[in-house]
Amino acid sequence: VRTVTPRRPLSARQANAKNARSVRTHVLVVVETDAGITGLGDAFGHPELMGPIIERRLKPLVLGASPFDLEALWKRMFEGNASWDPKGAVISAWSGIEVALWDLQGKALGVELRPETLERYGR
């Protein structure tokens, strides 16, 4: 379990009521099995928080567990961080790991997800 934080400049500065930015930063979560299968997820949260939460706090809780038992992994992450407020950045970090695990499961089972195979919402 590790994070990668790619950055790319924006063609135009973006601003909202709280701040402005000229660079877009993503936090990608990479989960790799002993068999060499890799899953990729996105932890949507503050980039300076996501990496440390995932790599220092959550990684030890998911290492060695089956990537196919998401319920048990969520329970481990939740109970392993019971002293934290399970909102905001922590939930974003958990979700990034979960998305990576779903991606990993699809690859392990030979299931390809493409936009045309997914049910659309909000038509």
C-alpha positions as CSV (number, residue, x, y, z in Angstrom):
1,V,0.0,0.0,0.0
2,R,1.5,3.3,-1.1
3,T,0.4,6.7,-2.4
4,V,1.5,8.6,-5.5
5,T,0.8,12.3,-5.8
6,P,0.9,13.5,-9.4
7,R,0.6,17.3,-10.0
8,R,-0.3,19.1,-13.2
9,P,-0.6,22.8,-13.9
10,L,-4.0,24.1,-14.8
11,S,-4.5,26.1,-17.9
12,A,-6.4,28.8,-15.9
13,R,-6.3,29.5,-12.2
14,Q,-9.3,28.1,-10.2
15,A,-10.7,29.8,-7.2
16,N,-13.5,29.4,-4.7
17,A,-14.5,31.1,-1.5
18,K,-11.7,29.5,0.5
19,N,-8.7,29.4,-1.8
20,A,-7.3,29.5,-5.3
21,R,-4.9,27.1,-7.1
22,S,-3.0,26.9,-10.4
23,V,-2.0,23.3,-9.9
24,R,-4.2,20.2,-9.7
25,T,-3.0,17.6,-7.2
26,H,-4.3,14.0,-7.0
27,V,-3.6,11.4,-4.4
28,L,-3.6,7.9,-6.0
29,V,-3.6,4.8,-3.8
30,V,-1.7,1.8,-5.0
31,V,-2.4,-1.6,-3.5
32,E,-0.3,-4.6,-4.7
33,T,-0.7,-8.2,-3.8
34,D,2.0,-10.8,-3.2
35,A,0.9,-12.2,-6.6
36,G,1.9,-8.9,-8.3
37,I,-1.7,-7.7,-9.0
38,T,-2.0,-4.0,-8.5
39,G,-5.2,-2.0,-7.8
40,L,-5.4,1.8,-8.1
41,G,-7.7,4.2,-6.2
42,D,-8.1,7.9,-5.7
43,A,-8.1,9.4,-2.2
44,F,-10.0,12.7,-2.6
45,G,-8.7,14.9,0.2
46,H,-6.0,17.3,1.2
47,P,-2.8,15.9,-0.4
48,E,-0.7,16.7,2.6
49,L,-3.0,14.6,4.8
50,M,-3.8,11.6,2.6
51,G,-0.3,10.2,2.2
52,P,0.5,10.1,5.9
53,I,-2.9,8.7,6.9
54,I,-2.8,6.0,4.3
55,E,0.9,5.0,4.6
56,R,1.4,5.4,8.4
57,R,-1.9,4.6,9.9
58,L,-3.9,2.5,7.5
59,K,-1.3,0.5,5.7
60,P,-0.3,-1.6,8.8
61,L,-4.0,-2.5,9.2
62,V,-4.5,-3.9,5.7
63,L,-1.2,-5.6,5.1
64,G,-1.6,-9.3,5.0
65,A,-5.4,-9.3,4.8
66,S,-7.3,-10.7,1.9
67,P,-8.1,-8.0,-0.7
68,F,-11.4,-9.9,-1.4
69,D,-12.8,-9.4,2.2
70,L,-13.7,-5.7,2.1
71,E,-16.0,-5.9,5.0
72,A,-13.2,-7.3,7.3
73,L,-10.8,-4.7,6.0
74,W,-13.2,-1.8,6.7
75,K,-13.8,-3.2,10.2
76,R,-10.0,-3.4,10.7
77,M,-9.5,0.2,9.5
78,F,-12.4,1.5,11.6
79,E,-11.5,-0.3,14.8
80,G,-7.8,0.5,14.3
81,N,-8.6,4.2,14.2
82,A,-11.4,4.2,16.8
83,S,-9.8,7.2,18.6
84,W,-10.2,9.2,15.4
85,D,-13.3,11.0,14.3
86,P,-14.3,8.8,11.3
87,K,-15.1,11.7,9.0
88,G,-13.4,13.9,6.4
89,A,-9.8,13.0,5.7
90,V,-9.9,9.6,7.4
91,I,-13.0,8.5,5.4
92,S,-11.3,9.8,2.2
93,A,-8.3,7.7,2.9
94,W,-10.3,4.6,3.7
95,S,-12.3,5.1,0.4
96,G,-9.1,5.5,-1.6
97,I,-7.9,2.1,-0.3
98,E,-11.4,0.5,-1.0
99,V,-11.4,1.8,-4.6
100,A,-7.9,0.3,-5.1
101,L,-9.1,-3.0,-3.7
102,W,-12.2,-3.1,-6.0
103,D,-9.8,-2.4,-9.0
104,L,-7.5,-5.1,-7.8
105,Q,-10.4,-7.6,-7.4
106,G,-11.6,-6.8,-11.0
107,K,-8.1,-7.4,-12.4
108,A,-7.7,-10.7,-10.4
109,L,-11.0,-12.0,-11.6
110,G,-10.5,-10.8,-15.2
111,V,-13.4,-8.3,-15.1
112,E,-12.8,-5.1,-17.0
113,L,-14.7,-2.0,-16.1
114,R,-15.5,0.4,-18.9
115,P,-17.8,3.3,-18.9
116,E,-20.3,1.5,-21.2
117,T,-20.5,-1.4,-18.7
118,L,-21.5,0.8,-15.8
119,E,-25.1,1.8,-14.9
120,R,-25.5,5.6,-15.3
121,Y,-26.9,7.8,-12.6
122,G,-28.4,11.3,-12.8
123,R,-29.5,11.1,-16.4
